[in-house]
Amino acid sequence: MLEITVTRDSNLSAETVYELLADFGNTSWMKGVTKTDVEGDGVGMVRAIFAGPPENPPVREMLTERDDLKRKVAYSIPENNPMPVDEYAAYVIVTEVGTGCQIEWTGNFVAKEGIDDETAKNTVGGMYGVLIEWLLE
């Protein structure tokens, strides 16, 4: 199992950033998303994220943990993961730092067959960097 963590600081408040992440069905901050369908509510809910060409199948993400005290959201991608990895699970923790915050996005996964570990880690880490930038806009 591979692991990668991307950490960024922001001047935004921890509460502001966490509210976006904790509203798991809301993907308005993600660029390129054309539609999101939500099934269920709370832990266990699934969001189907449609992006790119219409023929692309939606990425299905499941909320596996939400801890408001720790400002932690965890999820998995059980179907249509666009990254070259399998057995994907991740969590994001938002920590208050002064008047701003720190965002820590960690993923655990296995590289798909034919993909070397470094490529898998760089791809996932790169995606976290993009997601954090979108989150902070």
C-alpha positions in Angstrom: 0.0 0.0 0.0 1.3 3.4 -1.0 0.7 6.7 0.8 1.1 10.3 -0.1 0.3 13.5 1.8 0.1 17.0 0.4 0.0 19.9 2.9 -0.8 23.5 2.2 -1.3 26.6 4.4 -4.1 29.2 3.7 -5.2 32.5 5.1 -8.8 31.3 5.0 -10.3 30.2 8.3 -10.3 26.5 9.2 -14.1 26.6 9.5 -14.6 28.1 6.1 -12.4 25.4 4.4 -13.9 22.6 6.4 -17.5 23.6 5.7 -16.8 23.1 2.0 -15.2 19.7 2.5 -17.8 18.5 5.0 -20.7 19.3 2.7 -19.8 16.2 0.7 -22.5 16.4 -1.9 -21.4 20.0 -2.8 -18.8 19.9 -5.6 -19.3 23.5 -6.7 -15.7 24.3 -5.8 -14.4 21.6 -8.2 -13.6 22.9 -11.7 -14.9 21.0 -14.7 -17.7 19.2 -12.8 -20.9 19.4 -14.9 -23.2 17.5 -12.5 -23.1 15.7 -9.2 -25.7 13.1 -8.2 -25.9 12.3 -4.5 -27.2 9.0 -3.0 -27.9 8.9 0.7 -26.8 11.2 3.5 -24.0 11.3 6.0 -21.4 8.6 6.3 -22.0 6.0 3.6 -23.4 8.5 1.1 -22.1 8.4 -2.4 -21.5 11.3 -4.8 -21.3 10.6 -8.6 -19.2 13.3 -10.1 -19.7 13.9 -13.9 -16.8 15.8 -15.6 -15.2 15.9 -19.0 -16.9 14.5 -22.1 -20.4 13.3 -21.6 -19.4 9.7 -22.4 -17.1 9.6 -19.4 -18.6 7.5 -16.6 -19.1 9.4 -13.3 -16.4 9.1 -10.6 -18.2 7.6 -7.6 -16.9 8.7 -4.2 -18.1 7.4 -0.8 -18.0 9.3 2.4 -16.4 7.0 4.9 -15.9 9.3 7.9 -16.8 12.8 9.0 -15.5 14.1 12.3 -16.4 17.7 12.9 -14.3 18.1 16.0 -11.1 17.0 14.2 -12.3 18.8 11.0 -11.7 15.5 9.1 -13.4 14.1 6.1 -12.5 10.6 4.7 -13.7 9.0 1.5 -13.0 6.2 -1.0 -13.4 5.9 -4.7 -15.1 2.5 -5.2 -15.9 3.1 -8.9 -14.4 4.8 -12.0 -11.3 6.2 -10.3 -9.7 8.4 -12.9 -6.2 8.0 -11.3 -3.9 5.1 -12.1 -4.6 3.5 -8.7 -6.8 0.9 -7.0 -7.9 0.4 -3.4 -8.0 4.1 -3.0 -8.9 5.7 0.3 -8.2 9.3 1.4 -8.8 11.8 4.2 -8.5 15.5 4.5 -7.8 17.3 7.9 -8.2 21.0 8.3 -6.2 22.5 11.2 -6.5 26.0 12.6 -3.2 27.9 12.4 -3.5 31.4 13.8 -6.2 33.1 11.8 -5.7 30.8 8.9 -5.5 27.0 8.4 -3.5 24.1 7.2 -5.0 21.5 4.8 -3.5 18.1 4.9 -4.8 15.6 2.2 -3.6 12.0 2.6 -4.3 9.1 0.3 -3.6 5.4 0.5 -3.7 3.2 -2.6 -2.1 0.6 -4.8 -0.7 1.4 -8.2 -2.7 -0.2 -11.0 -1.0 -3.1 -12.9 1.6 -1.7 -15.2 2.0 1.6 -13.3 5.1 2.2 -11.2 4.7 3.3 -7.6 6.4 6.7 -8.2 4.1 7.5 -11.1 1.0 6.6 -9.0 2.2 8.7 -6.1 3.0 11.7 -8.3 -0.4 11.5 -10.0 -2.3 11.4 -6.8 -0.2 14.0 -5.1 -0.6 16.3 -8.2 -4.3 15.8 -8.0 -4.3 16.8 -4.3 -2.4 20.0 -5.2 -5.0 20.9 -7.8 -8.0 20.1 -5.5 -6.5 22.2 -2.7 -6.0 25.1 -5.1 -9.6 24.9 -6.2 -10.8 24.6 -2.6 -8.9 27.8 -1.7 -10.2 29.9 -4.6 
